[in-house]
Amino acid sequence: MASYKKFEIRNRNPDPNTAVLLVIDMQNYFYSMARPILPSINATIDICRRASVPVFFTRHCHKSPADYGMLYEWWNGDLIMDGTAESQLIPELDRRTGDSVLEKNTYSAFRGTNLEEKLVDMGVKEVIVTGVMTNLCCETTARDAFVRGFRVFLSTDATATSSLELHEATLKNMAYGFAYLVDCERLREPFSKS
């Protein structure tokens, strides 16, 4: 049994009529950790599209020192600069022309992106969070969504980070206080009925 299972005491399926899928930072910079979850990410995207759930992609990038914030200090200057190959979304990702791609320069997909306003305008009440890194951008986005009043679902098989220990620590925190945990199989059944 996965270490986070004992914290998963709340179960619920997302409602495809009020949900949106967030695909966080599946970029070339993170390819080594993102590659193993590409099948689950693309399967989740497909499941959501078939149920008419909108899909939003994010791309983490920096344009100038004005937007570095604490990340520059924290990561010793190793930032993803806009316009580089590393800043681009992974080519194998199931992204279509016309899909929304939000640019962000910090961990949360809500900060400085107008994401909340877009979701409210669309009548979205729930977010499904996938992507990388589980313990940084995915977790911060999930927590931010929760405190903004959205019901949050975090994928266990379509998120990844640099270690299993960090991945599972986030899943424990999310299950305990912020998000319902889901995976491709858990989404497939209720979404196929919509």
C-alpha positions as CSV (number, residue, x, y, z in Angstrom):
1,M,0.0,0.0,0.0
2,A,1.3,3.4,-0.9
3,S,2.3,5.5,2.1
4,Y,-0.3,8.2,1.4
5,K,-3.3,5.8,1.4
6,K,-3.9,6.1,5.1
7,F,-4.5,9.8,4.7
8,E,-6.9,9.3,1.8
9,I,-10.1,9.2,3.9
10,R,-12.2,11.4,1.6
11,N,-13.3,10.1,-1.8
12,R,-15.1,12.0,-4.5
13,N,-15.1,12.0,-8.2
14,P,-14.9,15.3,-10.1
15,D,-17.9,16.6,-11.9
16,P,-17.1,16.9,-15.6
17,N,-19.7,19.7,-16.0
18,T,-17.8,22.0,-13.5
19,A,-14.2,20.8,-13.8
20,V,-11.1,21.9,-15.6
21,L,-7.8,20.1,-16.2
22,L,-4.6,21.9,-15.3
23,V,-1.5,20.4,-16.9
24,I,1.4,22.0,-15.0
25,D,4.8,22.8,-16.6
26,M,5.3,19.7,-18.8
27,Q,8.3,21.3,-20.4
28,N,11.6,20.2,-21.9
29,Y,13.4,21.4,-18.8
30,F,11.6,18.8,-16.7
31,Y,11.8,16.0,-19.4
32,S,13.6,13.4,-17.3
33,M,11.0,13.4,-14.6
34,A,8.0,14.2,-16.9
35,R,8.8,11.4,-19.5
36,P,7.6,8.5,-17.2
37,I,4.2,10.1,-16.6
38,L,3.6,11.2,-20.3
39,P,1.3,8.2,-20.9
40,S,-0.8,9.0,-17.8
41,I,-0.9,12.8,-18.6
42,N,-2.0,12.1,-22.2
43,A,-4.6,9.6,-21.0
44,T,-5.9,12.1,-18.5
45,I,-6.1,14.8,-21.2
46,D,-7.9,12.4,-23.5
47,I,-10.4,11.4,-20.8
48,C,-11.1,15.0,-20.0
49,R,-11.5,16.0,-23.6
50,R,-13.9,13.2,-24.3
51,A,-16.0,14.5,-21.4
52,S,-15.7,18.1,-22.7
53,V,-13.6,19.2,-19.7
54,P,-11.5,22.2,-20.7
55,V,-7.7,21.7,-20.6
56,F,-5.3,24.4,-19.6
57,F,-1.5,24.1,-19.9
58,T,1.0,26.1,-18.0
59,R,4.5,27.0,-18.9
60,H,7.0,28.2,-16.3
61,C,9.4,30.8,-17.7
62,H,11.3,34.0,-16.8
63,K,11.8,37.0,-19.1
64,S,13.9,39.3,-17.0
65,P,15.4,39.8,-13.5
66,A,12.2,41.7,-12.6
67,D,10.2,38.4,-12.5
68,Y,12.8,36.1,-10.8
69,G,11.6,36.7,-7.3
70,M,12.9,34.3,-4.6
71,L,13.4,31.5,-7.2
72,Y,16.7,33.0,-8.4
73,E,18.2,32.8,-4.9
74,W,16.5,29.4,-4.1
75,W,17.7,27.7,-7.2
76,N,21.1,29.4,-7.5
77,G,20.2,31.2,-10.7
78,D,19.1,28.0,-12.5
79,L,15.9,29.4,-14.0
80,I,13.9,28.5,-17.1
81,M,14.3,31.4,-19.5
82,D,11.6,32.2,-22.0
83,G,12.6,31.6,-25.6
84,T,14.8,28.6,-24.8
85,A,14.2,25.0,-25.9
86,E,13.9,24.1,-22.2
87,S,11.0,26.5,-21.8
88,Q,8.9,24.8,-24.5
89,L,6.2,22.2,-23.8
90,I,7.3,18.6,-24.4
91,P,6.5,17.7,-28.0
92,E,4.9,14.3,-27.1
93,L,2.3,16.1,-24.9
94,D,-1.2,15.9,-26.4
95,R,-1.6,19.6,-26.9
96,R,-3.8,21.0,-29.7
97,T,-3.8,24.2,-31.5
98,G,-6.1,26.5,-29.7
99,D,-5.5,25.0,-26.2
100,S,-4.9,27.6,-23.6
101,V,-1.3,27.9,-22.4
102,L,-0.7,30.2,-19.4
103,E,2.8,31.6,-18.7
104,K,3.8,31.8,-15.1
105,N,7.0,32.8,-13.3
106,T,6.4,31.3,-9.8
107,Y,5.1,28.0,-8.4
108,S,1.3,28.9,-8.4
109,A,-0.6,28.8,-11.7
110,F,-2.9,31.4,-10.2
111,R,-0.4,34.2,-9.5
112,G,-0.3,36.8,-12.2
113,T,-2.1,34.7,-14.8
114,N,-5.7,35.7,-14.5
115,L,-6.5,31.9,-14.1
116,E,-9.0,32.5,-11.3
117,E,-11.0,35.0,-13.3
118,K,-11.0,32.8,-16.4
119,L,-12.3,29.8,-14.3
120,V,-14.9,31.8,-12.6
121,D,-16.1,33.2,-15.9
122,M,-16.4,29.7,-17.2
123,G,-18.4,28.5,-14.2
124,V,-15.6,26.2,-13.1
125,K,-15.9,24.9,-9.5
126,E,-13.3,22.1,-9.6
127,V,-9.7,21.8,-10.8
128,I,-7.8,18.6,-11.6
129,V,-4.1,19.1,-11.2
130,T,-1.5,17.1,-13.2
131,G,2.1,17.7,-14.2
132,V,5.4,18.5,-12.6
133,M,6.8,19.0,-10.0
134,T,4.3,17.4,-7.6
135,N,5.8,19.0,-4.5
136,L,6.4,22.5,-6.0
137,C,4.2,23.9,-8.8
138,C,1.5,21.2,-8.6
139,E,1.2,21.4,-4.8
140,T,1.3,25.2,-4.7
141,T,-1.3,25.4,-7.4
142,A,-3.5,22.9,-5.6
143,R,-3.3,24.7,-2.3
144,D,-3.9,28.1,-4.0
145,A,-7.0,26.7,-5.8
146,F,-8.3,25.3,-2.5
147,V,-8.0,28.6,-0.6
148,R,-9.7,30.3,-3.5
149,G,-12.7,28.1,-3.1
150,F,-12.2,25.5,-5.8
151,R,-12.6,21.8,-5.1
152,V,-9.3,20.2,-5.9
153,F,-8.4,16.8,-7.4
154,L,-4.7,15.9,-7.6
155,S,-3.6,13.1,-9.8
156,T,-1.4,10.4,-8.3
157,D,-0.2,8.9,-11.6
158,A,-0.1,12.0,-13.8
159,T,2.2,14.0,-11.4
160,A,5.9,13.6,-10.8
161,T,8.9,15.1,-9.1
162,S,12.5,14.4,-8.4
163,S,12.0,11.7,-5.8
164,L,9.3,9.2,-4.7
165,E,9.7,10.5,-1.1
166,L,8.8,14.1,-2.1
167,H,6.0,12.9,-4.4
168,E,4.4,10.8,-1.6
169,A,4.9,13.6,1.0
170,T,2.8,15.9,-1.2
171,L,0.2,13.2,-1.8
172,K,-0.1,12.8,2.0
173,N,-0.4,16.6,2.6
174,M,-3.0,16.9,-0.2
175,A,-5.1,14.0,0.9
176,Y,-5.0,15.2,4.5
177,G,-6.0,18.8,3.9
178,F,-6.5,20.1,0.4
179,A,-7.4,17.6,-2.4
180,Y,-9.1,14.5,-3.4
181,L,-6.7,12.0,-5.0
182,V,-7.5,10.6,-8.4
183,D,-5.7,8.6,-11.2
184,C,-6.6,7.8,-14.8
185,E,-8.7,4.8,-13.9
186,R,-10.6,6.7,-11.3
187,L,-11.4,9.5,-13.8
188,R,-12.3,7.2,-16.6
189,E,-15.6,5.7,-15.3
190,P,-17.4,8.9,-14.1
191,F,-16.2,10.9,-17.1
192,S,-17.3,8.3,-19.6
193,K,-20.8,8.7,-18.4
194,S,-21.0,12.4,-19.1
